[in-house]
């Protein structure tokens, strides 16, 4: 591998970008490598939760030098959306553990995660308009859905970098923790998720995501009910409920 690192710990995987000289800024090659690594990770049925974390800086945007002279077709080829869409649809829960800068394409990567944990001194935002462009890898679509159109427009129109505290107020992140415990807090949450019924967690992520895109609540609840019922065909459902009745911890087998 080049700049992308993957570490597995028990049932958790941690993916990071190792490009400190560029504040972990993302390039087309890095994002493609990330996609390849994640496609391979899907084959590992022992991984129940995925953390995105890079040391000191989550990702300080995209590689401007590589974009500056692009024409329209070159810009389409550079766009990160195909990989980011795949991350947003990743079958297991994902957590973005944000240290330092998460800007532009880095912030858009964080938005693909299910949950975001930020360090106290983290700085986040969409500075693209200061460069004559706007977010083009899901930022204009995911941010309004997460924090509402008004807050999203404030961030995107102004290009302002905001503090972790302000991001928490907006709902851009789930929690803010001391800088030196960002990864540890993400691991704690990932470990908690990994102890739950893995089939149920995967399925409920799909149900939530699909439900958000459905036209009516009734359509969503119908899909929820059908998927919920399917769990009763699984080993893990029987194990979980019998363990509860027998007053013991369940031993899930991801089936």
N, C-alpha and C positions, 0 to 999 in steps of 0.2 A: 504494500500500500504506500501511498504518497503522504498526504497531509492528514488523512483520516485515520483515527485510532478507534479500536473497539475492544473493550474489556468486559469479560463476563464474571460476575460474582454471584454464586448460587443461582437464583432464578432471575437475576437482573443483568441487563446489558447497559453499558455506558459508552456512548459514542461521542467522540470529541474531535475537534479540528486542532492540529498542532502547527500553527503558523504565527508564532508570537511576534515576529518582526513586522508583520502586517496587521497586528491586533486581531488575528484570526479572520481577516476579511475573506470573503468567499469568491471563488472563481467558478467558471463553467466546469472546469476539470474537477475541482473539489466537490462540487454538488453532484456531478455525475458519479464520482467515486463513492460519495455518501449513499447514493441510490443503489449502487451495486452491492455495497456492504449490507445495506438493509434488506435487499432482496435475498441475499444469502442467509441473513439472520432469520428470515421467516421459516427456514427449513429446520431450525432448532426449536423443537417443541418444549424444551426445558426452560425457555426464557418467557417469563410472564409479564415483565415490565421493562420499559426502555427509557433511559435518561439521556438527554442531550446536555453535555457540559464541556466547556473548554476553559482551561485555566486562565485567570486574570481578565479575559474578555470573551464573552459568549461569541460574538462575531460583529466586528465593526463595519457592517455593510458589505458591499460587493466590490470587486476589483475595478475601480474607476478607469484605470489606465487601459484596461482591456475593452471597456465600453465606449470610451470617448469618441472614437472615430467610426463607430458602427453606423451603417445605414439601416433602413427599416428591416431588411431581411437579416442582417447581422444581429440586430437587436432581438428578433424573434428566436434566432438560434441561441442567443445568450440567455434567454429567459429561464428562470429556475422553476417555473410553475409545474411542469410535468413531474419533477421529482418531489416538490413540495406537496402537490396534491396526493401523491402516493404516501407521503409521511402522514398527512392529515387523515388518510383512510387506513393507516397501519392497524393491523388487527388487534394488537395488544395496547394497553394504556401507555402513554408517553408523558414524560415530565421534562420541561425545560428548566435547567438549573442555571440561573443567569448571574454571572459575575461581570463587572465592568461594563463595557459597551455592548448593547444589543441594538444596532441601528440598521435602518434600511432592510436589506436582504437578511440581515441577522435577526432583526425584529420579526420579519415575516416568517423566518424559520421557527422562532419561539411561538408564534401564533398557530403553527401547525400542531403544536403539542396540546395534549388534553389539559395539562395543569402547568402553571408557571410559578416558580419560586425564585425570588430575587434577593441579592445581597443589598445591604443598606446603602452602599455607595454606587450601585448600578445606575446606569444612565440609558434611557430607552427613547426611541423615537423613529420618525420617518423623515430624514433630512433631504429626500430626493428633490423637493421643489427648489431647494437652494442650488441644485445642479441643472435645473431646467427640465426635469422629468418628474414622474410621480411613481409611487410604489407599483411594481409590475409583477410581483410574485405572490399575489394573494392578499396584500395588505389592505387594498381598498375594499375587499370583499369580506375578509375575516374580521378585521378590526371593527367595522360597524355592527357585525353580528355579535361580537363579544362585548363591546362597551357602549354600543348605541351609536347612531349616525352623528350626533352632535359632538361627542368627545372625539370620535374618529376624525371628523372633519377638522376639528381644532388642531389635532396632532398633525394631520397630513397637510392641511393648508399652510400651517405656520412653519413646518419643518423643525419645530422646537424639540430639544432634548429634555426629557423630563426625569425627575428623580424617582427612585423606587417608591418613596412615600406617596408621590402624586400618582404613580401608576397603580398603586394599591387603591387609592381613593376612586380612581376611574374604573377599577375592575379589570385592568390590563394584566395584573398578576394576582395570584391567589393569596400569597403571603410574602412578607419581607422578614429576613433573618440576618444575623450578623454575617459580615463578608466571609469570615473564615469558617462558617458552618453551612454554606450554601449546598455543597455537594452532600455533606453528611445529612442534612435535613431532607434532601431529595432521596437519598438512599433509605432513610427511615420510612418515608412515605411509600417508596417503591416496595420495600420489604413487607409493609403492612398489606399493600395491594396483592403482593405475590402469595401471601398466606390465605387469601380468599379463594373461593372456587374458581379456578382459571377458565373453565368453559363458560361459566355464568358471567364473569367479568368481560371476556371477549364479546360474548353475545350482547351484553347490555351496552357496551360501547357502540356497537352497530345500531342497536335500537334507538339510543339517544341521538346519534348522528342522523339517522334516517328520519326520525321523528321531527327533528328541527327543519327538515326540508319538505315535509309533507304539507299539503294544502290545508288540512283541517285536523283538529284534535281527535275527532272520531276516527279518521284514517290512521293516525298515529297509535291510538289505543288498541285498534284492531291488530295492527302489526305487533305491538308490544305483547298482546295476549297470545298470539300465535307462536311467537318466539319463546315466551315464558313457558308455554305448555311443552315445547320441544325439550326443555331441560329435564323433564321427567323421564326421558329416555336415556339419560346419562348416568354413568357410574357415580360421578361426583355429586349429583343431587341425592342419590340414595345414601352415599357415604356421609354427606353433610348433615342430612336430617337424622340419620340413625346415630351419628356421633353426638348430636345435640341431645337426643333422647337418652343416650347411654352416659351422658355427662363426661365426654372425653373430647380431645381435640381431633378434628377430622384429618385424615391422610388422603389428600386429593391425588388423583392420577392423571388429570387433564384429559379425561375421556367420559 
